[in-house]
Amino acid sequence: MHYLQFALWAVAGVVASGVQAQSLFSVSTLPGLSPAHPVPVLQRGPLQPPLRYRVIVLAGAGCSGMAPVAGTYFAGLPHAQVLVLHKPGADPNAGLEPAVCPTGFNQRDQLVRWQESARAALRADASKQVGSAPVRQLLVGIADGVDLLPALATEVPHLAGLVLLSGSGLDPREAGLLQAQRSGQLAAWQSLDQAQRSDSADSTKVQGHSLRYWRDQWRWHTAKPLIDSPWPILQIWGDADARVPAAAYLRFAERAAGRVAPLCTRQVAAGDPGLQQVWAWLEKWAQVPAQGLCEATLP
């Protein structure tokens, strides 16, 4: 079981117009860490005028590809321009749970590589926006993408806030341990810990990933940089989330309670993360953005 590989949510039926909206997404690439491994992207303009904001998404969860569900997934953002960044080597058309990743993907899958590739892509995107009318932007992390938010926020001009989806905000190692304890898989977790501390080569495959991937996760810091960041944070989570335990969400909220910038975290009772609620609140904020991201989302 991949405790740190947080899943994307099932989205079928979120919005009835999602199928029609799907065709509005185009697939392209932005520069990545190297010319051989560009960043696959999906992009779409607003579904309804006027354009009020841009949403930049850092997708995660292995080699998942969001193209098959993008129309439905993002249909709740009719006034946003949407840009979705995938991990280099991932196939945007692969779906949320591909049975097999592209050749060589698992050996390259590593947070630090994903972060630097995303940084290059964001800089290229910002360059494309030069000369256009300024638009407020939100940076959204999904699963592994949450761990990249603190370092990449400075690459997004006119950033209005950070949005955490399917990620607690804790360091990956701490969140993974809490999930292992909840699921009764502590022994397997301890075995993984021993493997990443061993002298085995980084390329050794353990529980579906290379040891390079796991070692990166063990040393990665997400919580403190997020808490110290100067941008508002919006986080919605469900108490029935199968991949991220409630204890992880609650622990992060407790630690972040005293942060200088606003933190708005909301629990969706008896359900998985509330995607429709997130998008509805972003649309509400976009009508009067000057009031602030958290002020707009508070019930």
Beta strands, then each sheet from edge to edge (+ up, - down):
strand 1: 26-34
strand 2: 37-44
strand 3: 53-58
strand 4: 80-85
strand 5: 137-142
strand 6: 159-165
strand 7: 205-206
strand 8: 209-210
strand 9: 233-238
strand 10: 263-268
sheet 1: 1+ 2- 4+ 3+ 5+ 6+ 9+ 10+
sheet 2: 7+ 8-
end
